[in-house]
Amino acid sequence: MDKYLELVSYAHPVYRKCELCKRVKDVVYRLDVKHADSSAMLTGSLDLCKVCSINMGDIIRKAK
């Protein structure tokens, strides 16, 4: 599952809305969602704050 969901960190935090919790705060990570047929193709991405990225990382690790 980790090849289809990949957490990528930004070099500098961006102040915008987290797409998971909908709060406006520093966005530190982006979750890239890859296509199911080929993990080389990007389907979409979500901008995540630090707390949401920690929670999403735990979900990705447990789904292995």
Backbone as XML, in Angstrom:
<?xml version="1.0"?>
<chain id="A" units="angstrom">
  <residue number="1" name="MET">
    <atom name="N" x="0.823" y="-1.193" z="0.000"/>
    <atom name="CA" x="0.000" y="0.000" z="0.000"/>
    <atom name="C" x="0.864" y="1.252" z="0.000"/>
  </residue>
  <residue number="2" name="ASP">
    <atom name="N" x="2.068" y="1.155" z="0.561"/>
    <atom name="CA" x="2.900" y="2.346" z="0.650"/>
    <atom name="C" x="3.423" y="2.801" z="-0.708"/>
  </residue>
  <residue number="3" name="LYS">
    <atom name="N" x="3.359" y="1.951" z="-1.738"/>
    <atom name="CA" x="3.763" y="2.427" z="-3.057"/>
    <atom name="C" x="2.622" y="3.181" z="-3.743"/>
  </residue>
  <residue number="4" name="TYR">
    <atom name="N" x="1.399" y="3.063" z="-3.225"/>
    <atom name="CA" x="0.257" y="3.800" z="-3.777"/>
    <atom name="C" x="-0.057" y="5.071" z="-2.987"/>
  </residue>
  <residue number="5" name="LEU">
    <atom name="N" x="0.351" y="5.118" z="-1.738"/>
    <atom name="CA" x="0.184" y="6.298" z="-0.894"/>
    <atom name="C" x="1.557" y="6.706" z="-0.389"/>
  </residue>
  <residue number="6" name="GLU">
    <atom name="N" x="2.032" y="7.870" z="-0.791"/>
    <atom name="CA" x="3.381" y="8.298" z="-0.435"/>
    <atom name="C" x="3.334" y="9.686" z="0.206"/>
  </residue>
  <residue number="7" name="LEU">
    <atom name="N" x="3.904" y="9.796" z="1.405"/>
    <atom name="CA" x="4.005" y="11.080" z="2.091"/>
    <atom name="C" x="5.300" y="11.770" z="1.678"/>
  </residue>
  <residue number="8" name="VAL">
    <atom name="N" x="5.171" y="12.989" z="1.177"/>
    <atom name="CA" x="6.320" y="13.772" z="0.726"/>
    <atom name="C" x="6.346" y="15.056" z="1.543"/>
  </residue>
  <residue number="9" name="SER">
    <atom name="N" x="7.513" y="15.405" z="2.080"/>
    <atom name="CA" x="7.597" y="16.624" z="2.890"/>
    <atom name="C" x="7.992" y="17.816" z="2.021"/>
  </residue>
  <residue number="10" name="TYR">
    <atom name="N" x="7.446" y="18.965" z="2.366"/>
    <atom name="CA" x="7.814" y="20.220" z="1.705"/>
    <atom name="C" x="9.120" y="20.738" z="2.322"/>
  </residue>
  <residue number="11" name="ALA">
    <atom name="N" x="9.898" y="21.473" z="1.558"/>
    <atom name="CA" x="11.145" y="22.049" z="2.073"/>
    <atom name="C" x="10.835" y="23.114" z="3.129"/>
  </residue>
  <residue number="12" name="HIS">
    <atom name="N" x="9.781" y="23.900" z="2.899"/>
    <atom name="CA" x="9.350" y="24.932" z="3.840"/>
    <atom name="C" x="7.846" y="24.796" z="4.038"/>
  </residue>
  <residue number="13" name="PRO">
    <atom name="N" x="7.362" y="24.919" z="5.265"/>
    <atom name="CA" x="5.921" y="24.838" z="5.497"/>
    <atom name="C" x="5.173" y="25.958" z="4.772"/>
  </residue>
  <residue number="14" name="VAL">
    <atom name="N" x="3.979" y="25.634" z="4.300"/>
    <atom name="CA" x="3.130" y="26.593" z="3.600"/>
    <atom name="C" x="1.885" y="26.807" z="4.447"/>
  </residue>
  <residue number="15" name="TYR">
    <atom name="N" x="1.510" y="28.058" z="4.677"/>
    <atom name="CA" x="0.340" y="28.373" z="5.504"/>
    <atom name="C" x="-0.909" y="28.318" z="4.625"/>
  </residue>
  <residue number="16" name="ARG">
    <atom name="N" x="-1.653" y="27.216" z="4.729"/>
    <atom name="CA" x="-2.897" y="27.038" z="3.972"/>
    <atom name="C" x="-3.768" y="26.010" z="4.674"/>
  </residue>
  <residue number="17" name="LYS">
    <atom name="N" x="-4.874" y="25.666" z="4.074"/>
    <atom name="CA" x="-5.825" y="24.747" z="4.684"/>
    <atom name="C" x="-5.369" y="23.301" z="4.508"/>
  </residue>
  <residue number="18" name="CYS">
    <atom name="N" x="-5.377" y="22.564" z="5.605"/>
    <atom name="CA" x="-5.121" y="21.134" z="5.563"/>
    <atom name="C" x="-6.355" y="20.476" z="4.943"/>
  </residue>
  <residue number="19" name="GLU">
    <atom name="N" x="-6.139" y="19.614" z="3.976"/>
    <atom name="CA" x="-7.260" y="19.024" z="3.258"/>
    <atom name="C" x="-7.905" y="17.865" z="3.999"/>
  </residue>
  <residue number="20" name="LEU">
    <atom name="N" x="-7.345" y="17.480" z="5.142"/>
    <atom name="CA" x="-7.940" y="16.404" z="5.923"/>
    <atom name="C" x="-8.764" y="16.952" z="7.091"/>
  </residue>
  <residue number="21" name="CYS">
    <atom name="N" x="-8.178" y="17.843" z="7.899"/>
    <atom name="CA" x="-8.895" y="18.385" z="9.058"/>
    <atom name="C" x="-9.575" y="19.723" z="8.759"/>
  </residue>
  <residue number="22" name="LYS">
    <atom name="N" x="-9.295" y="20.313" z="7.596"/>
    <atom name="CA" x="-9.909" y="21.561" z="7.125"/>
    <atom name="C" x="-9.543" y="22.785" z="7.961"/>
  </residue>
  <residue number="23" name="ARG">
    <atom name="N" x="-8.477" y="22.700" z="8.747"/>
    <atom name="CA" x="-8.012" y="23.855" z="9.514"/>
    <atom name="C" x="-6.919" y="24.571" z="8.739"/>
  </residue>
  <residue number="24" name="VAL">
    <atom name="N" x="-6.858" y="25.886" z="8.888"/>
    <atom name="CA" x="-5.806" y="26.671" z="8.244"/>
    <atom name="C" x="-4.623" y="26.717" z="9.193"/>
  </residue>
  <residue number="25" name="LYS">
    <atom name="N" x="-3.522" y="26.102" z="8.767"/>
    <atom name="CA" x="-2.298" y="26.048" z="9.568"/>
    <atom name="C" x="-1.144" y="25.741" z="8.634"/>
  </residue>
  <residue number="26" name="ASP">
    <atom name="N" x="0.044" y="25.561" z="9.193"/>
    <atom name="CA" x="1.203" y="25.230" z="8.367"/>
    <atom name="C" x="1.042" y="23.831" z="7.782"/>
  </residue>
  <residue number="27" name="VAL">
    <atom name="N" x="1.087" y="23.755" z="6.458"/>
    <atom name="CA" x="1.045" y="22.473" z="5.761"/>
    <atom name="C" x="2.488" y="22.031" z="5.552"/>
  </residue>
  <residue number="28" name="VAL">
    <atom name="N" x="2.826" y="20.858" z="6.041"/>
    <atom name="CA" x="4.199" y="20.382" z="6.030"/>
    <atom name="C" x="4.394" y="19.226" z="5.046"/>
  </residue>
  <residue number="29" name="TYR">
    <atom name="N" x="3.333" y="18.443" z="4.807"/>
    <atom name="CA" x="3.439" y="17.252" z="3.972"/>
    <atom name="C" x="2.389" y="17.239" z="2.871"/>
  </residue>
  <residue number="30" name="ARG">
    <atom name="N" x="2.681" y="16.459" z="1.834"/>
    <atom name="CA" x="1.726" y="16.208" z="0.754"/>
    <atom name="C" x="1.596" y="14.698" z="0.622"/>
  </residue>
  <residue number="31" name="LEU">
    <atom name="N" x="0.376" y="14.211" z="0.581"/>
    <atom name="CA" x="0.121" y="12.790" z="0.378"/>
    <atom name="C" x="-0.182" y="12.577" z="-1.097"/>
  </residue>
  <residue number="32" name="ASP">
    <atom name="N" x="0.715" y="11.881" z="-1.794"/>
    <atom name="CA" x="0.515" y="11.566" z="-3.200"/>
    <atom name="C" x="-0.238" y="10.251" z="-3.301"/>
  </residue>
  <residue number="33" name="VAL">
    <atom name="N" x="-1.330" y="10.255" z="-4.057"/>
    <atom name="CA" x="-2.136" y="9.061" z="-4.278"/>
    <atom name="C" x="-1.857" y="8.595" z="-5.700"/>
  </residue>
  <residue number="34" name="LYS">
    <atom name="N" x="-1.300" y="7.387" z="-5.820"/>
    <atom name="CA" x="-0.911" y="6.851" z="-7.119"/>
    <atom name="C" x="-2.042" y="6.018" z="-7.713"/>
  </residue>
  <residue number="35" name="HIS">
    <atom name="N" x="-2.018" y="5.837" z="-9.020"/>
    <atom name="CA" x="-3.019" y="5.062" z="-9.753"/>
    <atom name="C" x="-2.896" y="3.586" z="-9.381"/>
  </residue>
  <residue number="36" name="ALA">
    <atom name="N" x="-4.012" y="2.876" z="-9.313"/>
    <atom name="CA" x="-4.010" y="1.475" z="-8.887"/>
    <atom name="C" x="-3.347" y="0.555" z="-9.904"/>
  </residue>
  <residue number="37" name="ASP">
    <atom name="N" x="-3.451" y="0.861" z="-11.191"/>
    <atom name="CA" x="-2.853" y="-0.004" z="-12.213"/>
    <atom name="C" x="-1.348" y="0.178" z="-12.315"/>
  </residue>
  <residue number="38" name="SER">
    <atom name="N" x="-0.881" y="1.419" z="-12.133"/>
    <atom name="CA" x="0.546" y="1.696" z="-12.254"/>
    <atom name="C" x="0.935" y="2.706" z="-11.184"/>
  </residue>
  <residue number="39" name="SER">
    <atom name="N" x="1.846" y="2.329" z="-10.315"/>
    <atom name="CA" x="2.230" y="3.238" z="-9.235"/>
    <atom name="C" x="3.087" y="4.401" z="-9.735"/>
  </residue>
  <residue number="40" name="ALA">
    <atom name="N" x="3.403" y="4.429" z="-11.027"/>
    <atom name="CA" x="4.170" y="5.539" z="-11.584"/>
    <atom name="C" x="3.272" y="6.727" z="-11.935"/>
  </residue>
  <residue number="41" name="MET">
    <atom name="N" x="1.957" y="6.486" z="-12.053"/>
    <atom name="CA" x="1.021" y="7.553" z="-12.435"/>
    <atom name="C" x="0.360" y="8.140" z="-11.190"/>
  </residue>
  <residue number="42" name="LEU">
    <atom name="N" x="0.346" y="9.478" z="-11.114"/>
    <atom name="CA" x="-0.237" y="10.188" z="-9.982"/>
    <atom name="C" x="-1.721" y="10.431" z="-10.228"/>
  </residue>
  <residue number="43" name="THR">
    <atom name="N" x="-2.561" y="10.012" z="-9.281"/>
    <atom name="CA" x="-3.997" y="10.234" z="-9.386"/>
    <atom name="C" x="-4.392" y="11.555" z="-8.746"/>
  </residue>
  <residue number="44" name="GLY">
    <atom name="N" x="-3.789" y="11.883" z="-7.604"/>
    <atom name="CA" x="-4.101" y="13.117" z="-6.908"/>
    <atom name="C" x="-3.184" y="13.297" z="-5.717"/>
  </residue>
  <residue number="45" name="SER">
    <atom name="N" x="-3.389" y="14.415" z="-5.016"/>
    <atom name="CA" x="-2.577" y="14.671" z="-3.832"/>
    <atom name="C" x="-3.390" y="15.458" z="-2.815"/>
  </residue>
  <residue number="46" name="LEU">
    <atom name="N" x="-2.997" y="15.333" z="-1.551"/>
    <atom name="CA" x="-3.623" y="16.056" z="-0.448"/>
    <atom name="C" x="-2.548" y="16.789" z="0.334"/>
  </residue>
  <residue number="47" name="ASP">
    <atom name="N" x="-2.794" y="18.046" z="0.684"/>
    <atom name="CA" x="-1.896" y="18.810" z="1.539"/>
    <atom name="C" x="-2.295" y="18.557" z="2.986"/>
  </residue>
  <residue number="48" name="LEU">
    <atom name="N" x="-1.315" y="18.145" z="3.811"/>
    <atom name="CA" x="-1.599" y="17.745" z="5.185"/>
    <atom name="C" x="-0.765" y="18.531" z="6.184"/>
  </residue>
  <residue number="49" name="CYS">
    <atom name="N" x="-1.386" y="18.857" z="7.321"/>
    <atom name="CA" x="-0.646" y="19.466" z="8.423"/>
    <atom name="C" x="0.163" y="18.385" z="9.134"/>
  </residue>
  <residue number="50" name="LYS">
    <atom name="N" x="0.940" y="18.767" z="10.109"/>
    <atom name="CA" x="1.825" y="17.817" z="10.801"/>
    <atom name="C" x="1.032" y="16.735" z="11.530"/>
  </residue>
  <residue number="51" name="VAL">
    <atom name="N" x="-0.026" y="17.108" z="12.227"/>
    <atom name="CA" x="-0.816" y="16.153" z="13.002"/>
    <atom name="C" x="-1.503" y="15.147" z="12.076"/>
  </residue>
  <residue number="52" name="CYS">
    <atom name="N" x="-2.109" y="15.636" z="11.013"/>
    <atom name="CA" x="-2.797" y="14.744" z="10.071"/>
    <atom name="C" x="-1.815" y="13.844" z="9.335"/>
  </residue>
  <residue number="53" name="SER">
    <atom name="N" x="-0.625" y="14.345" z="9.041"/>
    <atom name="CA" x="0.362" y="13.514" z="8.344"/>
    <atom name="C" x="0.886" y="12.403" z="9.261"/>
  </residue>
  <residue number="54" name="ILE">
    <atom name="N" x="0.997" y="12.686" z="10.554"/>
    <atom name="CA" x="1.400" y="11.642" z="11.504"/>
    <atom name="C" x="0.332" y="10.559" z="11.567"/>
  </residue>
  <residue number="55" name="ASN">
    <atom name="N" x="-0.929" y="10.977" z="11.643"/>
    <atom name="CA" x="-2.022" y="10.009" z="11.688"/>
    <atom name="C" x="-2.107" y="9.203" z="10.393"/>
  </residue>
  <residue number="56" name="MET">
    <atom name="N" x="-1.952" y="9.855" z="9.250"/>
    <atom name="CA" x="-2.009" y="9.160" z="7.972"/>
    <atom name="C" x="-0.814" y="8.221" z="7.808"/>
  </residue>
  <residue number="57" name="GLY">
    <atom name="N" x="0.352" y="8.626" z="8.297"/>
    <atom name="CA" x="1.521" y="7.753" z="8.264"/>
    <atom name="C" x="1.317" y="6.485" z="9.077"/>
  </residue>
  <residue number="58" name="ASP">
    <atom name="N" x="0.675" y="6.609" z="10.232"/>
    <atom name="CA" x="0.365" y="5.439" z="11.045"/>
    <atom name="C" x="-0.594" y="4.506" z="10.311"/>
  </residue>
  <residue number="59" name="ILE">
    <atom name="N" x="-1.570" y="5.054" z="9.619"/>
    <atom name="CA" x="-2.536" y="4.241" z="8.870"/>
    <atom name="C" x="-1.824" y="3.506" z="7.731"/>
  </residue>
  <residue number="60" name="ILE">
    <atom name="N" x="-0.939" y="4.202" z="7.029"/>
    <atom name="CA" x="-0.225" y="3.585" z="5.904"/>
    <atom name="C" x="0.684" y="2.464" z="6.397"/>
  </residue>
  <residue number="61" name="ARG">
    <atom name="N" x="1.387" y="2.689" z="7.513"/>
    <atom name="CA" x="2.279" y="1.662" z="8.053"/>
    <atom name="C" x="1.517" y="0.426" z="8.534"/>
  </residue>
  <residue number="62" name="LYS">
    <atom name="N" x="0.353" y="0.631" z="9.157"/>
    <atom name="CA" x="-0.416" y="-0.509" z="9.666"/>
    <atom name="C" x="-1.100" y="-1.293" z="8.556"/>
  </residue>
  <residue number="63" name="ALA">
    <atom name="N" x="-1.314" y="-0.671" z="7.402"/>
    <atom name="CA" x="-1.985" y="-1.349" z="6.297"/>
    <atom name="C" x="-1.053" y="-2.252" z="5.512"/>
  </residue>
  <residue number="64" name="LYS">
    <atom name="N" x="0.239" y="-2.247" z="5.817"/>
    <atom name="CA" x="1.194" y="-3.091" z="5.079"/>
    <atom name="C" x="0.946" y="-4.538" z="5.307"/>
  </residue>
</chain>
